[in-house]
Amino acid sequence: MCTQLLELAGHGRGRKALDLGAGAGVETRALAAHGWRVLAVDLDPRLPGRIADLVRGGRVAAVVGDLRDVSLPSAELVHSSLVLSFTGPADFPAVWARIRGCLLPGGRLGVDFFGPRDGWADVPSLTILDRPQVEELVAGMDDVRVDEEEWDGPSYGGDAKHWHVIQVLARQPG
Ligand SMILES: C[S@@+](CC[C@H](N)C(=O)[O-])C[C@H]1O[C@@H](n2cnc3c(N)ncnc32)[C@H](O)[C@@H]1O
């Protein structure tokens, strides 16, 4: 998804990107390599160490924080992969409102969610969305592209899992 988002958004030319739930920092690195100034956010306190070289370079900042309450600056690009479903159903609407609110006119987002056929779909703490619900999230945005993928593979803990991931790319009007 990050590759497609970068193709659509083009070279950053110093524009601001948010990588929400940056994890190991793989996509943060890709964004920085394409000229974006990146704010990488993750709950995991290991994030700053994982991208310390980028932070030293001055074009990337790392914030250890929870998407449910961290403040988000305005940005021309928002990327969040395999993260937002972990903000549970009670918190997700407010998280989503802040994400939509920080995206500048003409800015692009790329995010994904676990779908209803995912092996974790019945876990109450996860936000599970079907395709119409994902489309509803980006109502009013331009250049909306929704894609679904399903595969069998190991979960983060190594157990067998069926994955159903719905991704959406969209552009803020203006
Ligand atoms: C499956 S990893 C995905 C990492 C990366 N985006 C990727 O695609 O490889 C999920 C990440 O989201 C982070 N995360 C989960 N809930 C979060 C929250 N509420 N606030 C910030 N980060 C969160 C986890 O710490 C973890 O690094």
The ligand as an ORCA input file, in Angstrom:
! r2SCAN-3c Opt
* xyz 0 1
  C       1.165     -4.911     12.853
  S       2.184     -3.597     13.320
  C       2.265     -2.692     11.802
  C       3.527     -1.908     11.673
  C       3.715     -1.200     10.334
  N       2.720     -0.190     10.101
  C       3.707     -2.181      9.193
  O       2.824     -2.161      8.356
  O       4.642     -2.990      9.162
  C       1.092     -2.630     14.317
  C       1.771     -1.471     15.005
  O       0.778     -0.591     15.509
  C       1.167     -0.148     16.789
  N      -0.051      0.261     17.492
  C      -1.127     -0.501     17.795
  N      -2.054      0.223     18.432
  C      -1.566      1.488     18.519
  C      -2.060      2.705     19.095
  N      -3.252      2.759     19.696
  N      -1.292      3.805     19.014
  C      -0.074      3.756     18.406
  N       0.444      2.632     17.851
  C      -0.294      1.510     17.922
  C       1.890     -1.342     17.394
  O       2.744     -0.980     18.442
  C       2.627     -1.900     16.183
  O       3.920     -1.344     16.043
*
